Amino acid sequence: MADILIVIPVYNHAATLRDVAMKALEHHHPVLVVDDGSTDGGADVLQGLPVRVIRHGENRGKGAALLTAARAARDLGATHMVTLDADGQHDPVEIPRFTRLIPDHPGAVLVGRRNFSGSGAPAARRFGRAFSNFWFRVQTGRSVGDGQSGFRAYPVDLLLHLPLREPGYAFEIEVLVRAAWAGAEILDVDVSVRYPPGGRYVSHFRLFRDNARLSLLNARLTMRSVLPWPHAGLPGAARREEERVTPLHPVRSLRLLLKGDATPVRLSAAGGLGVFLGALPLIGFHTVTILFASGYLRLNRIAAVAASQLCMPPLVPALCIEAGFFMRHGRFLTEVSLETLGYQAVARLYEWLIGALVVGPVLGLVVAGIIYLLALVIGGRGDERGRS
């Protein structure tokens, strides 16, 4: 049976903290409260309760508070910690929903999927959840029901092992993405949520500053998701240096991708998608578009971006323009001059677009077929070596 610590990070929620802690104690103990520099008395309201308290001298952010809790949990011999907010939105009666799952999924991050129906949840919360869920899928190719929920269960070793940098609210998004990259299981747990009526809900979310941090985090994580060096693995796992995925060694990289959850069909689909989008006149936005599309469709980003390089100018754009010109005028463009490519640039972009809608799918299918055949050959050779 796992040793589980209940963790309640708090910053200026003295009005609700004692009630949350008392109800948590009814369902599990020990309980740890991390007071993140509260100025309203904070954890002072817990006097008389059998609760452990750690105090930050100043406000460092929710992420910093959770990492402080993780280090304390390790020192106490706990293997897991269940976190819930101090503002009363999470019902401690649902703590057993997490503690019952932990023994069967000891390496998983369990995320409370809040039921917003009839909860009085602010519209910003609903939008924020959908926004975070979308980016999580783009960055990891996996789905989560509520990427912003603070009602969670973490393996302590995993939390302390991941390279986490966000000290504030963005921490809870970063930790999910990096846990997914490491190969950890991400499981949804249905929970209720409560918000005070009449707009009395108190939030410390800073609209402009925290949204800016979230935007920068999502941009950084999205760019990192396509880079060809490995992510941090699970605690205790090691990845050999020669197992890097790199375009410099395509055969070895393809073999490595096939060792994971990539299949010949999905790798070929990623390559075909990359070529199709690479053929479109998305000048300056090809890579970003391919990252979004392949991530959302759960296709391999590296394969998609690498295949799109086949569409770099001048060959494929010229083919698309010629095809588009022919569809518009019934003849091919034979004059290449300042007049046809300079002053008539808007017309050429239009022809590039309509031509790409024909050339892109055809070329994408050809590339997908080649990748599929190569993957079958390489995969088959790997199986033969494994049997020998």
N, C-alpha and C positions, 0 to 999 in steps of 0.2 A: 504493500500500500504506500502510495506516495505521501511524503510529508509536505503539507500544504500550508502556506501562510497567506492570510487575508491582508491585503494592503489597501489603505485609503490615503491617497495624497490629498492634501488640503491647502488651500490658499484663500483666506478670508471667507470661510463658510462656517463660522462659529455657530450661527443660528441653526444649522441643520446637522452639524457634525456629530453631536452626542447621540442624537436619535439614530443616525446611520450606524454608528459604532455599536450601540446597544443591540440593534437588530442583527447586526453581523455576528455578534457574540452568541446570539441565540442559535445560530446555524453552524458556526464553525469557530474554532480558535486554534492557535493564537491569532490575534489581530494586531497589525502594525499600522500606525498612523505616521506619515511623514509630513510635518508642518513646514511648508515651503516658504518660510519668512512671513507668515501672516501678521497683519497689523491690527486685527480685530480681536485679539486674544487667542485665536486659533485653537490649539490643542489644550488650552487651559480648561476648556469646558469638559474635558474628559476625566477630571479628578474623581477618584473613587471607582473608576472602571478598570478591570484587569487588561489594559491595553498598553502595548509598548509604543513609545513615542520617540521619534527622532526629529530634531529641529534643524532647519537651515537658518543661519543668521540673517540671510537676505533671500529675496525671491529669485530663484534660479530657473524656474520653469518646470512644467509637469514632467518632461522627459528626464530632467536631472533628478527630480524626486523619485521617479520610478527606478532609476539606476541606483540611487542610494538605497532604496528598498531591496533591490536585487542583491546588492552586496551584503546587506544585513541578513537577508534570507539565507544566503550561502553560509554566513557565519553561524546562523542558528541551525544549520543542517537541513533546511527546507529544500526540496527538489523543485517545487512549483510555487507560484504565487498567483492568487486571484485578485484582480484589481477592480475597484469600483469607485465612482466619484463621490465626493463628500457633500454634494449639493442636493441629494435626495432624489435625483432623477432615476437612479437604479434601486431596485427593491432587493434588499439583502436576503429576502426569503428565497430568492432564486439562486443563491450561491450554490446549493446542492446540484443544480443543473450542470455546473462546471466540475465540481469535485467528483461527481459520479463518472464523468467521462475521462478524467485524467488518467486513471489506472489503465484504461483500454487504449489511450492515445498519449503515452507519456512524452512523445517528442513533438506534439502538435501545439500550435497556438490556437486557443479557442476564443472566438470573437462573438460577443453578444450582438445578435441582430435585433435591433429595437423595433418594436411594433408601434408605428407612429399613428395608427388608427385610433382616433378619439383621445390622443395623448395631449393635445394642445401644443404640439411641437411647433416652434417657430418655423416660418417658411425657409429661413436661412439654413436651418438645420437639415431640412429635407433636401434642399438644393445641394448643400455641402456633402451630404452622404452620397447622392447620385454622382456628383463631381468626383469625389474620391474613389468611388467604385469604378468609374470609367477609367481613370488614370491607373489604378491598380491593375486592371486588365491589360491596358496598353503596355505597362512596364513589366509585367510578369507573365502574361498569357493565361492567367488564372482568374477566377472570380471570387469575390468576397461579398457577403450580404450587407455589411455595414463597416466600411473602412474607418469611420470616425468614432465608433463606439469605444468608450473607456471601460466597459464591463468586459473583462478578458481574463484568460488564464495563460500564463507564460511558463515554460520550462526555465528555471533560473540559469542553468548553464548556457542555454541558447541566448538569453538576453544579455549575459555578460560576455559572450563570445563574439557577437555581431559587431561590425564597425559602425556604431551609431554616433551621429554627430549633432543631431537636433536636440536642443535642450527644452524646447517649449512644446506647444500643441502639435507641431509638425512631427514630433517624435513618434506618435502613434501611427502615423502613415508610414514613416521611414522604417520602423521596425517590422511592419507587415511585409513591405516590399523586400527588405533584405532577408527576412526569414524565408519568404517564398523562393528567393534566389538561392538560398543555402540548401533548399530541398525540404524544408520543414512542411509538415501538413498544416493547412489552414482550414479550420472547421468552424462553421456557423452554429451558434446556440441561440435559439429563439428566447428573447426576454421582453419584458414589458418596459415601459418608460413613463415617467411622470414629470410634467412641467406645471408649475404654479399657474393658475388662471389669471387673466387680467393683465398679462404682461409683467408679472412680478418675478419672473425668472431672472436670476442674477448670473451673468456670464462675464468672465474676465477675458474673453476673446477680444483682441484689439483689431478692429475691422481692417484698417489699412496695413498696419505693421505685420500682423499675423497672416493676412492674405498674401502679402508680398513674400513672406517667408515660405508659405505653401507653394506659391507659384515658382519660386526659385528652386525649391526642393523637387517639385515635379519635373521641371526642366532638367535638373541635374540627374535625377534618377532615370529619366527617359533616355538621355544621352548615354548614361552609363550602361543601360540595358543592352546596347548594341555593340559596345566595345568588345574586341575579341580576346580579352583575357578573363580568366575564371573569377567567379564571385567567391567570397568566403563560404566555405562549406559548413556542414554541421560540426558541432564540437567533437573533436577526436578524429574527424575525417581528414584525409590528406589527399592532395591532387599533385601528381607528379608534374615537374616542369615541362616534360615533353608532351603533356596532354593539353597544351594550350590550343585553342581554336584560333587559327590565323590564316589569312588569305595567302600567306607565303608558302603554306603547305596544304594545298586544297584536298589532296587525297587523304592525308592523315586527319585533317580537320573533319572531312566528311565521315570518315570511319569513327571519329570520336563522337560526332553528333548522333550517329546511329547507335552508339552505346547507350545513349540516354533515351528520352521518350520520343525522339524524332523517328519517324518511319520514312521509307522511300516515298510514299504518297505525299506526306506532309512536307517533306523537304522539296519535292518537285513542285508542289503547290506554292510554297514560299518563293521558289525561284521564278515560277511563272507570274506570280503577282508582282514581284520586283521588276521584271521586264516590262509588264504591261504598264505599271505606274511610271517606270523610267522613260517610257516612250512618250508620255504625255508632256505637253509644254508647261510643266510646273516649275518654271525657272526659279531657282533659289529655294524651292520647297520640296524637291524630290525626296531627299533623305527623311525629312520630318514626316512627310505624307506616308512613306513606306513604313516607317517606324510605327506610326499610329495604326495603319491598316493591318500590318502583320501582327502587331501586338493584340489588337482587338479580335482578330480572327484566330489567335493562338497559333500562329505560324512562326517558324524560326526567323528572327530578325536578321541574323547574320547572313543566312542564305538569301533572304530577300534583297538586302542591301548589296551584297556581293553580285548577285545576278543583274541588278539594275545598272551596274557599271558598264554592261554591254551596250547600253543605250547612250553612252556619252557621245557628244558631237565629235565628228560631223556625220557619221554614217547613218545612224537610225533617224535622227531628226531630218536629214535630207530625204530619206526614203518616205517618211511620213508627209513631208511637204510635197513631194512629187505625187504621192497617192492622193493627197487632198486637192492638189491643183488639177489632177486628172479628173477627179470626181466633180469639180466645179466647172471645168472648161472642156473636158473631153480630149485633152491633149496634155503632154508632159511639159513641165517648165524646162526650157533649154537654155535660157539666157540667165546668167548669174552676173549681176552688176549692182552698182549703187542704187539704181532705179528699182530693180526687182527685189533686192534684199534690204535696202535702206528705206527709201521713201514709201515702199509698199509693205513695210514690216508688219503692219496690222493685218493685212490680207494674208501674209505668209503665216502668221501665228494662227489665224483661223484655219488655214489649210493644214497646218501642223496638227491642230486639234482633231479635225475630222479624219485626217489621214491616220493619226495615231489610234483612233477607234477601230481601224481595220488592221493596221500593221501590228499594233501592240498585242492584241489577242493572238494573232497568228504566230508572231515571234515568241510570245509567252508560252504558247503550247509547244513549240519546237524545243525551247530551252527546258521546259518542264519535262518533256519526254527524255531529253538527254540526261538530265539530273536523275530521273527515275531509273534509267538503265544503269548509270554509273553506280547509283546507290545499291541496286540489286547485285551488281558484280562485286562491289567492295564488301557489302554485307555478307554475300555468299562466301567470299574468301575468308572473312573473319570467322564465320561459322566452321569452315573447314579447319582453320588453325586451332579453333577451340576444341574440336573433336580429336585432333591429333595430339 
